[in-house]
Amino acid sequence: ERERICLVEAMPTRGFGATVAMDGSDSNSSKWQDEKEGATTDFELGQSLADTAHILKRFLRPGTHRWVGKIYDETFEGHEAVDILTSLGLSPSRKLAVEKLDKLRRAGFLVSVSHPKETSFRDGSRLYRIASRDELQSSLDEVMQHKDVSVDGSPQHISMAALSAALEDPEYSP
């Protein structure tokens, strides 16, 4: 039976994730930490987001793109990130991959280049780039000022956990 690559194979030094059978089994053991039902802590969700960002950094091949007459270096198209998450088994569908990438965008891991005022990640040709370590620190500083940062389950609490995990990882650098 053929199996798809998951986080263990993609990032062997990290040691997270599990191998998932291609039969579409939906037991909790075959789901990623952030997709499991039941009790999952904000710090587990945050670590999962940080791990996803780390994997994107490893597998994305940013390049130079032209958008409405402007040239942007070190960027990627939204569909490229969605392709990576689905092909590595980090998301079971494109829709869920977009949701995960939007969480990364809202937390500050991804920066919209072609549409800087956009309010959600798009699976398509819009351009994005991976935030620098300084930008991650700025995002963490900003989220720490939010009134809901200490509320368990809030997007800010999860973002704080994700950004802290990424900034603590010496391998996470631009």
Buried (B, 14 or more C-beta within 10 A) or exposed (E): EEEBBBBEEBBEEBEBBEEBEEEEEEEEEBBBBBBBEEEEBBBBBBBBBBBBBBBBBEBBEBEEBEBEEEEBEBBBBBBBBBBBBBEBBBBBEBEBBBEBBBBBBBBBBBBBBBBEEEEEBBBEEBBBBBBEEEBBBBBBEBBBEBEEBEEEEBBBBBBBBBBBBBBEBEEBEE
